[in-house]
């Protein structure tokens, strides 16, 4: 018998886009085994988790290895049981099993894995299915789905949202009884789940919500769909995966509003005349919960900047002609996006201001833009901290980045030109404590 067993060390220091640095690392393990005599092939790839200094997480690694070991053992037993039957099968038919994995979330608190399994043991067709494992890394323990909640109401949310999303995804080919049975509010229907920045990823294996020919399906249910009353003490482990710039995903506030990655946009309020589009808070279970609506509102035709969406809401910045801005959630269906090609922006050059911060941009003969800025923060009494910018760079599209790139404590700033606004953000290294150029600037006339 030809037998090959080996392990390959592959360290993964790179995280998925937007995920936070972690004091843990993934060391990839591989098992390859084959037999020409018994005509089988085994390929397994799985992760081993270590701390940065090389200490293995025993409980986490044990659970992962046991999954792989059990699958391989079961496969080999099937190979033995089918030896006689294989005499009537094609000579070149090889039984095989392939196990792999995908990291859905990996940060300083959790690791969420989707395990893919493929197996062929001579049936009408191969079998493919997924399993999932999510771990609390700091406590070296597996997290079970029900441990994130404090009552069974979450099953109703999973059931309702999954059924709705599946019907949208499958469309006219959706068969009601398949979906109804496969998404019923029973724990066994939601055994394959993962934590992701966008929400809970639910995987439905073959035959669960549709016939085999349709394959498997995935849906993502945002964390905001689960009311505060349902959430248990450990729910934060899931929700923190969606934190943006260190804040919960439901936060929509001034501060570092202009510092997010992603595509900012513009929109106009599109409610009927004499109708109000209200702002909503971001505390606790807002903007979706009760008593979240604020007194502040906008009316038809008002122009806003849009940072991102969260469920049925959009995080917007409204800058009136006079006075301070209003920032908060507004229902997305009360907005009409302005197409990028219809957004008219002034030239970069000029003096831009936001409160006590000013940025002056001028253009040189070489095509570079010089950015000179001043900002300050005033504490108690005469305690004043200042910040300055004086860099040059060339825009890429509507974005201009300048600063001391590559320096550990160097100042770096980004400017996005959008309509009559200049969205500014920095790395908080451009001045004294609490000094920042973050904000939405408008050009002085």
C-alpha positions, -999 to +999 in steps of 0.1 A: +000+000+000+013+035-009+008+057+021+018+093+024+013+112+056+028+147+061+021+180+078+030+213+063+036+244+084+020+275+070+016+305+092-012+330+084-004+365+097-027+381+071-063+388+081-094+393+060-100+429+049-113+449+078-105+424+105-085+434+135-050+423+145-050+393+168-025+378+193-032+344+178-021+328+146-032+300+123-007+272+115-021+252+086-019+214+088-022+190+059-029+152+058-024+133+025-029+096+023-036+073-007-036+036-016-033+022-051-044-012-038-075-001-021-080+028-045-087+057-021-074+091-016-075+114+014-067+151+014-073+171+046-063+207+054-072+222+087-059+249+111-040+246+143-043+277+165-014+291+185-007+322+205+019+346+190+046+329+211+038+294+198+016+280+226-012+258+212-048+262+222-056+227+234-094+227+235-097+245+202-072+223+183-086+192+198-122+200+185-109+207+150-086+176+149-114+153+162-136+165+134-110+156+108-100+124+124-136+112+127-143+120+091-112+101+079-120+071+101-156+069+089-144+072+053-119+043+057-146+021+072-167+028+042-138+018+019-134-015+038-171-023+037-173-017+000-143-037-011-165-066-025-189-043-043-161-025-060-152-056-080-181-047-103-171-010-105-148+006-131-112-002-125-102+035-124-128+045-098-112+060-067-129+067-035-119+100-020-124+125+007-114+161+008-116+183+038-108+220+038-118+251+057-125+288+054-119+315+080-151+336+084-138+356+114-105+358+131-098+385+157-084+389+192-116+373+207-129+346+183-122+323+154-151+312+133-145+284+108-166+269+080-154+233+073-160+220+038-163+182+033-164+163+000-167+125-001-172+099-028-177+063-018-193+049-050-228+062-047-249+078-074-231+111-068-205+125-044-216+140-011-207+176-001-216+193+032-204+219+056-198+220+093-189+250+114-169+257+145-167+290+164-143+295+194-137+319+222-100+321+218-092+339+251-109+311+270-099+283+247-134+271+244-160+264+217-190+287+214-224+271+208-251+290+191-276+290+219-250+303+244-252+337+226-288+341+236-309+342+267-342+329+253-354+309+224-368+339+206-337+340+184-349+308+167-380+326+154-357+354+140-335+329+123-365+311+109-383+342+096-352+359+081-338+328+066-370+319+049-374+354+035-338+356+022-339+321+007-371+329-012-355+360-026-323+341-035-340+311-051-368+331-067-395+314-087-378+280-083-383+281-045-405+252-033-424+263-002-424+231+017-386+226+014-380+261+028-407+258+054-393+226+068-356+235+065-360+268+082-385+259+110-375+274+143-357+243+155-320+242+167-311+214+143-319+236+113-292+262+122-263+240+132-240+254+105-235+290+115-206+314+116-198+348+129-189+374+102-186+412+103-219+414+084-239+391+107-246+355+114-238+334+083-262+304+081-254+275+058-280+251+046-266+219+032-278+199+003-314+186+006-322+210+036-341+238+018-341+226-018-336+194-039-301+180-043-297+195-078-301+230-064-271+226-040-265+243-007-274+279+002-261+306+025-278+336+041-265+363+063-287+377+091-275+410+105-270+412+143-294+441+146-323+418+138-319+403+173-336+424+199-317+433+231-340+412+251-328+381+232-291+387+236-272+368+263-240+380+280-218+364+252-237+380+223-210+407+222-185+382+209-205+380+177-214+417+175-179+429+180-169+413+148-188+440+130-173+469+150-162+497+128-132+517+139-135+502+174-172+511+178-204+490+175-218+488+140-250+506+151-230+537+160-235+568+137-219+598+152-198+628+143-163+621+157-146+599+131-175+599+107-153+607+078-126+581+087-144+549+075-132+528+046-157+523+019-176+544-006-192+575+006-222+589-013-247+617-015-285+615-015-315+637-012-345+632+011-373+619-011-403+618+013-435+634+001-440+671+006-450+682+041-436+648+054-407+645+078-378+622+075-367+617+111-333+610+125-329+579+148-305+573+177-277+548+179-278+538+216-286+502+228-308+485+202-313+516+181-320+525+154-343+495+152-356+494+187-384+513+204-381+550+214-352+555+190-368+583+169-353+618+176-370+652+173-346+662+145-358+657+110-353+666+073-377+674+046-380+667+008-350+679-012-326+682+017-291+670+007-271+646+029-238+627+028-242+589+032-215+569+050-230+533+050-262+513+055-272+493+086-302+472+082-330+494+070-312+526+079-284+548+065-259+568+085-260+604+072-244+638+077-266+668+071-247+702+069-271+732+069-261+765+053-256+779+087-250+762+121-238+728+131-243+695+114-268+668+123-256+632+122-276+601+127-296+573+111-324+579+086-345+552+069-329+542+036-362+542+018-365+579+025-334+586+005-327+588-032-290+584-040-274+609-063-255+591-091-218+598-090-217+613-125-243+639-114-223+651-084-206+683-092-175+691-071-155+723-070-117+723-076-095+711-048-078+744-044-090+769-018-095+773+019-117+746+035-130+749+071-147+728+097-152+744+131-117+754+144-099+734+117-088+748+084-072+732+054-057+752+025-050+734-007-029+748-036-017+733-068+019+734-081+031+735-117+041+698-114+004+689-107+009+681-071-014+696-045+000+711-013-021+707+018-015+731+047-037+726+077-042+739+113-063+725+141-064+728+178-081+713+208-088+733+240-089+717+273-094+732+307-083+769+310-054+778+288-046+741+280-045+742+242-031+714+219-023+722+183-019+702+151-005+710+117-003+696+081+021+706+054+024+679+028+020+674-010+005+647-031-015+638-062-052+628-061-065+595-073-100+601-085-118+620-057-093+610-030-061+627-019-037+611+006-008+629+021+016+625+049+047+607+063+040+573+049+061+544+063+069+562+096+057+545+127+044+577+143+041+598+111+011+619+103-011+606+075-043+623+063-069+615+037-092+639+019-123+629-002-140+655-023-177+649-026-199+676-040-194+708-020-178+688+008-143+677+017-143+647+040-111+647+060-096+620+083-062+613+098-044+587+119-045+609+151-007+615+147-009+650+133-007+671+165-010+670+203-034+649+223-070+650+212-061+670+181-076+657+148-084+670+114-114+645+111-145+661+099-166+674+069-152+706+055-168+732+032-150+757+011-149+793+022-163+818-002 
